[in-house]
Structure formats: C-alpha cells, structure tokens
C-alpha cells in the first residue's frame, strides 16, 4: 500500500476568483489548497464537484497589508479523467482582498478509496520561526501521507525547513512542492509540502513548523490522507427462504464509529434490518442478514460510514439477485418460510370510519382517513413439505406478521401483513393444499429485531448432535453466522 505524489499545478491568484488547473489522472486524489484574505474572513466557495476538507484562519491582528489573519482552505476531488478546472471565490469589491490556490495530485496502489482528515493551527507571534499546533487530533499509521499548507501575511516571504511532528510517529523525508509570494491585494505568501508516515501509530494533533525569510504571522494546516480499507460486501446464501449476508469491513482502519447498511434498489435506499446508526467504535466489521430483499431483482448494498471526525463516507457492493422458483411466504426474523403459488385475482378492502348526516337534503359525510388494505390471500402449496413449512410459518410468525413476496418482485403485493386467521383446504388425491389467509397490511417488524442468519432447523438439517457442531465450527460463533447452510 503506497500513496505517491503526482504533480502540482501553477499558482492561480486574483482579488476574488481563481480557476486553478487540474493536474492528475483518473482515480487520483486532487487537493486544492487555497490561501485567502478578506475583511470579513470569508470561506472560499466550494467548487462544483469538489468537497470541502477543512478551513481555518489565523495569524491574529487586523486584516491589512502584510498584516492580520489569512485563511487556509483545502478542497478535494477524486478525479474521473475528464475533469474541468475548479472555480472558487470570495466576495468581490473589498479593499485588499486576495485569493491564491493550486492543486496537488496523489495516487494510490491499494485500498477501496480515499479517506482524509484535517487539522489547523496558527502562529500569532511575528518572527521568522513559524510554529503552529494543530487543533484537531488525527489518527496516524504507516502509509499515511500528510499534505501540509502554509499561509502567512507577508507578501514577500519564502519558506524553508518545513516540518511536521507527532509523538510516537516517524515521518519520512518532507518535500516542499511549492513556495510563492503573492502581491495581489494586501498580499500573502504560501507554501505546500508532502511527507509520508514511515512508522508508528498515534491519535494526536500535529505540530507544524517552518522558517520564514522575514518575520510574519499566519496559518498552517495538514490534511492526513489514507488509502481506505472500509468496504461493503454482500453474499447470497443458498438457503430457502433467500437471505443475503451484508458485511461492512475494514472499519477500524478508517476510524469508523457509526455505520448504516442499506439495500439499494434502483436509486432507492432501504435500511437493512437492525443496521441503522450502529455504534461500531473499535469494531473491524458489521454483519447483518437481509431476509427481506425483493426477489428476482438486481440490487446493490451500500454502507454509510461516519468516522470519528464526523465525516461521512459511502461504499457500495456489487450487484446481487436473489432468485427462487416460487412465491414466498416467510418470517424474516426467524428465517423460516414456505414456497407457495399466490392465486389471483386479489381483492383489497379499505375501511373508512365515517358518519353521514342529512342536512337540509344534502348528505354530509364526516370520516376518518382510509385504512390500510385488508383481504384474503389465497395461496397454494404443492408438496407436503411446503404445506408443513407454511403451517410452521403461520403457527410461529413473529408478532403475527408475514412477509409475502412474489417470485419476481411485485411492489403492489410484496410486503408485511398481519395474519387474522387462515383456512387450509387439502386435496384427498394429491399433495396440493390451498390456504386462505385473511390479512391486513401492517408496518414492518421493529428495526430492533435482527433477522436470523440461520435457524435451528438449518442446524438440525446439517448436524446430528452438539459435538458435531463444535467439531465443525472450531472458531467463534461468528463462523456459524457466516456459514451457508444451503445444499
């Protein structure tokens, strides 16, 4: 795993608006460093398609010629390969205002993407020995890269001996990538440097230093860049009823503290059961079972991850399709179900409590909102096993709720239904049975109910005695949760 420096663009300067040139190729991380000065200390606008990494001003005093605060801002974009040059601006028409910026590109050899976090500090004591303590603790480990920026008030300065220090962390050789004095407006001097972490781990704020050619004050900041380790994967189990194992992995490597798993159908996101806003602090992975996915439809899974800095990252799995050769009535919580054929036509009834009044010959109706649909689902099972499975579901449905799904998802039918009663009509001459299920459309099971990754019947079908289980699963209980109990 290696992050490598790519190239740096020329510095763009103006009184209020700049459009630096993009450097780098597809997949590179482009970082736009902006140093600005303005009477209102405005944060530069975020360019279209870019992300604000962080912004801070410092240096003390009153904004003036080679004096007062300057603001340092970082923006980021993962390049697509045909990227337009970004435009960023501060309010126009202000005396002495200035903005200067350039882009640096980085490449990576591994990981699932890019992760970053920023920390800033300032030096308000005028002198040639510039020193700033970062205000935010960042996590550090070998392979990280630090992109360091400086901005001081002097419009005729230069930088040398730039350095970063974090207790317990060893950095490689720091390389200055750019150093320029800007005379636009009240002026500034800016510098950019990069350095990689060689060894050590810590979660501490960095200390930044540099030597200036002349005495000044200003702001400094570092963006810690890392190859992402977090990912989301979905695995279809070869069991009936269908279920997918959804796992977000590599969480500790990206400082993830909260995770939410989603099922993505088209552009719509649906939270996976018991996977909303889960505290994963210190956990390497989050595993959940999805037993409510539509059938016969290609879908993806997404993980929305929040790190300890409050930044959100989203990663996606590849496509997966759950296929069956029948309609399904199941209990997604217990992991049991039956293969059925849903008969048609369907008739849905919707009640509305109302009262009518005859007012001078006019009928006035006062009523409550229309109810959820209710009706009778007629389903057919074609083998004794399927009929027995359906009776098992009807006998033990969690909270009396059934999940009904067509063989190929039908959104106007698929969903959860509360069972009122049922009638079973078996044939004398074959294994076919008809069931009339009187149901009412219901809310889903509470999110706190986690779907089972396996049932006791799964274990009974595969193992004879308890010692067989312990001999087969020699690791932890997680091995059972991950095991495919299908044929």
N, C-alpha and C positions, 0 to 999 in steps of 0.2 A: 504494500500500500504506500503510494507516494504521491504527494502533491508537488507539482512543479510550476515554477514561474514561467509565464509565456512572454508577454511583451507589455509595454506601457505606451500609451498614446502621448501626443504632444499636449502641452497645457493650453486650454482654452480660457480666455479672460474677457471680461466685459463689465460694464457698470451694473447690469441687472440680469442678463440672459446669456447662457452659453449652450453650445451643442458640441460636446467633445466627440471625437472619432472613436467608433467601436474598434477594439482590437481583440483577436482571438478567433477560435473556430467553434463549430457546433459541439456542445457538451461542456465547453469551458465555462468557468465562473468568471464573469466580468464584474469588477468592483469599481464604481465611480466614486473617487474622492473629491469632495467639494470643500473649499475654504471660502467663507463669505464674510462680509462686513456690512452692517446696515444700522441706521439709528434705532430701529425697532427690534434689532437682533432676530430677524425673520428666519425661519427654517426654509431652505430652498424647496421648491415644489418637487414632488416625486415624478420622475419621467414616466411616460406611459409604458407599461410592461415591465417596470422595474420595481424593486421592493426597498423600502427604507430599512437599512440595517441599524442605524442609530445616528443621533445628532446631539451635539453639546457645544456650548460656547464657554470661553474662559479667557483669562488674562487680566480681568479687573479693570477698574478705571472707567472713563467715559470715551465712547467711540469718537475717534479723531484721526488726524494724520499721523500714521505710525504710532498710534496710541489706542488704548482701550481694547475691548473684547473683540475677538474674532471667533467665528463659528466653524466647526469641523463636522461634516456630514458624510456618511457613506451610504451608497445605494448598491443594490446587487441585481444581476440578471444572469440566468443560465442561458447561454447563447444557443440559438437554433440553427445558425449558419447563414441566415439572410436577414440579419438584424439591422434596423435603422439606427441612426445615431440619436442618442437621447438628448432631450432638451430639458433644462432645469432653470428656474428663475427665482429672483427675489423681487420685491416691489420696486417699480421704476420711479425715477424722478426724485430721488433722495440724495442730498449732498454727501459726497464722499463714498457712496455705496460701491461695492465691488463684489465680484464673484469669479472664482477660478476653479477649474476642475480638470481632471484627467482620469483615464480608465486604465486599470491593470487587469490582465487576464491570468487565470490559473487553470491547470489541467490536473486530472487525477487518473490513477491507474486502477482503482478498485472502488468498492462501495456502491451503494444504491442511489446516491445523490450527494448533495452538498448540505452541510449544516454550518451555521455560524452564530457567533455571539460577539457583542461589542462592549468595550469599557473605555471610559474617557476620564481625563484628569487635566488640570491646568496649572500653570505657574504664574503667580501674580507678583512675583518679586523680580524686578528688572535686573538682568545680568546676562552674562554670556554662558553661564552654566544652567541650562534648562533642565528642570526636573518636575515630573508630574506623576502623582499617584492615582492609579485608576480607581474609579468609584464603584465598580461592579466586579464581584468575584467571578472569575471564569474557570471552568474546568479545563485542565491541560493533560495531555498524554502524548507519547511519542507518535510522530507522524503528523501532528497538527502543524499548521502554518499560521504565522502572525503577519498580518498586513498592517503596518504602522504608518500613521499620518501625523503631520505636524502643521500648525498654522500659527505664526506669530505676527505681531502688529507691525514690526519694522518692514518697510518696503525696499530695503537694500541689504537684506541679510542672506546668509548661507549657512548650511548645517554640516556638521561633521560629528563623528563619534556617537552616532545614534545607537541606542541600546535598549534592551528590554530585560527585566529581571523578575522572576517568580521563584519564591523559596521552594526548593525541592525539585525544580525543573531545570534541565540543561538545554540551552539553545545552541544551534549550530552557528555558522558564520552569517552575520547580518549583512545584507547587501542594500545599499542605497540605490533606489531605482530612479529617483528624480529629485531635483532641488532647484527652486526658481524663486527669484524676487519679482513681485508684481507691483507696478507703479500705477495701475488703474485706480481711480478714486483715491481714498486715503491709504491704499496700499496694504500689502501683506507679503510674507514670504512663506512658501510651502515646501514640504519635503515628503517623500514617500519611500518606505523601505519594506523589505520582506525578510523573514527568517523562519526556519523550521525548528520544531522541538525534536531534540535528539533522544532524550530520555527523561524519565521521571513523571510522576503524576501529582497533581495538586488541584485544589479548587480555591484559588486565591486571586485577588486583584493584581494586575501587573504594575510594575514601576517603569516609567519611561524617562530616558534622559537623552540629551544631545548637547553639543557645544555650538554656540552661535558665534557668528563673526562679529556681531555687535550686540550690545545689551538690549533686551526686549522681553516682553511677556507674551503669553499665548496659550494655545490649547493643543493637546495631543490625544490620540486615541488609537486603539488597536482593535482589529477585527480578527478573532480567532476562527480559522477556517478548518473544517474537518470533513473527511470522507464519511458519508453517512453509513451507519450499519443497520439502521432500522428498516424493516420490510414487513409486508403482509403476504401471507400465502394461504391458499385455500385448497383443501384436499377432499375430494368426494369419497365417501365411504361406500363400499359395495354391499350395503345392507338395505333391508326394507323395514320401515319406510325410509326414503332417502334422507341423508343428512350430510352436511359439509363441516369439516373441521376448519376453523378460521383462526390463524395464529399471527399475531404481531410479534416480531422477533427483533433482537439486537437493540433493545430499549435502553439498557444501562449505558451502552456505548455512546448514545446520543443525549444522555441526561434527560430522558423522558420521564415525566412524573404523572401524567394523566393520558389515558387512551380511550378512544371510542371506535368501535368497529362498525362498519356499515356494509350492507348489501346494496350494490348499485345495479339497478335495472333500467336500462336506457340512461337518462340523465337524472333519475330519481334515486335518492339515498334513503335507505331504511335501516335504522339501528338494529344490529344483531342483538338477540335477547341477552340480557344481563351484561351488556358490554358498553354501557353509556357512562362516560365520565369516570372510568375505573381508575382508582389510585394505584399506579404501578411503580411507585417510588422504590428503587432498589431491585425491581424485578427485571429479569432479562427478557421475559416473554409474557404474552397474554393469550390464552387459548379459550375459545368459546365454540359451542356447537350451534350450527344453524340448521334447524329441522323444520323451518317454515318457508324455505325458499320456493318460488314458483317452479313448476316442473316444465321441462321441455323448452326452457327459455335460457338463452345465453346471458350470463351476468358476471359481474366482477365484484370483488370486495375491496373496500377502502379502509384504511386506518388513519384517523385524525389524531395526531400526537402533539401533546403540549410539553415543552421542555421546561426546565427549572427557571428559565428566563422569561417565561410567558409566551414564547413564540410557538406558533402552530405550524406543523408540517403534515402533509397528507401524502400517503403512499398507496399504490394500487396493486392488486393482484392481477394475474392473467385471467382470461375468460374460463368459465366453468359452466356446464349444463347438466342438470340432474334429469335423467330420463327413466321412465317406468313404462310398463306395458298395460297399465290400468289406471283408473281414477283411484284416489286415495282418501280414506277417512282415517285420521290419526290423532294421537295425543302427543304434541311436540314436546311437552315437558317430560313425560315418562319415556318417550322414544318408541312407543308401540303404535301399530297401525294395521290397516287391512286394505287389501286390493279389492276394489268394487267397480261396478259399472253404474254410473249415475243415469237413471232413466229420465226421459223428458216426456211431455212438457213440464216446465216448472211454473208454479203459481205462487206468487208472493203476496201476502196480505199486509197492509199497513194500517194500523188503527189510528184513530184521532178522537180523543175525548172531546165531545162538543155538545152544546145545548142550543136548541133553536127556539126562537120567540116569534110570535105573530104580532107585529107592531103595525096597527092600522092597515092590515092587509099585506104588509111586506114581511118576508121571512128574514129575520136577523139571526145569524149563526155566530156563537161565541165558542171558540175551541182552542185547544192546546196544540202544540206542534205535532206533526205527523210522526208516528212511531217508526222504529226500525222494522225491517221486513220480517215476517214470520211465514211459515208454511210447512209443507210436507216434502221432504226429500225422499224419493223412492230410489233405493239402491239395490243392486243385485250382486250376490256373490256366487261363484261358480264351482267352488270346491269346498269340501268340509273344513279344510284348514282355514280358508279365507272367511268362511262363516263364523268359525270359532274365534278367529282373530277379531272380527268385528264385534262379536259379543264381549270379548275381553275389553275392547276399547269402550264400549257402551257401559260396561259394568264399572270401569275404573277411571273414567275420564276425569282428569284434573279439574276441579271446580265445576264438573258437569259440562265442560266446554269441549267441542270437537273442532278439529281443523279439517276442512273439506277442500280438496284440490283436484282439478281436472288433470287428465294425463298430459295435456298441453295447457298451460295456464289460461284460465278464463277469468278475467278480473271481475266480471259481474257475478261470478259464482264463488270463486275462491275466497276463503275467509274463515273466521271462527264463528261458531254457532253454539248457543246454549241448548242443550237437549231437554225437551219437555217430557216426551215419552216415545216409545217405539213399539212397533208391531212386527213380528217375524212371521213370514209365510214360507215354510219349506215345501219342496216338492216331495211326493212319495216315490217318484220313479227315477230321480237323478239327484245330484248334489246341489242343484241350484236352490237358492233361497232369496226371497225378496224381503226387504226391510223398509217399513215406512217410518221415517224419523221425523217427528214433529219438533221443529227447531225455531229458534228466534235468533236473528243476527245479534251478536254480542261484541263487547270490547275484547281485545286480546287479553291473554293472561298477563298479570302484572309483570313488569320488567324485572322485578326482583327474583322471579322464578327462573332459574337457569335450566336450559334444556339439557337432558341427559345425553352423554356421549355414547352410552351403551346401556342396555337393560339387563336385569338379572336373567331374562330368558336368553339373551345373547351369550352370557357366560355358561348357562346350563346347556346350551346347544353345542358348546365347544369344549367343555371340561366336565369331567365326571365327579371329581372330589376336590376338596380345598387344596390338597397337596399338589394337585396338577396345576392349579393356578399359581401357587408360589414357586413351583419349579419352572414354569414358563416365563413369568414376569419376575425377573431377578433384580430389577432396578427399583423404581418407585411407583407409587400409584398413578403418576403421570403416564407411565408406559401403558397402563390399561386404558386411560382416556384417549391415547393416541392410536390404540390398536384398531385395526379394521376387522370386525367380527363377521364380515360378509363371507360368501362362499369362496 
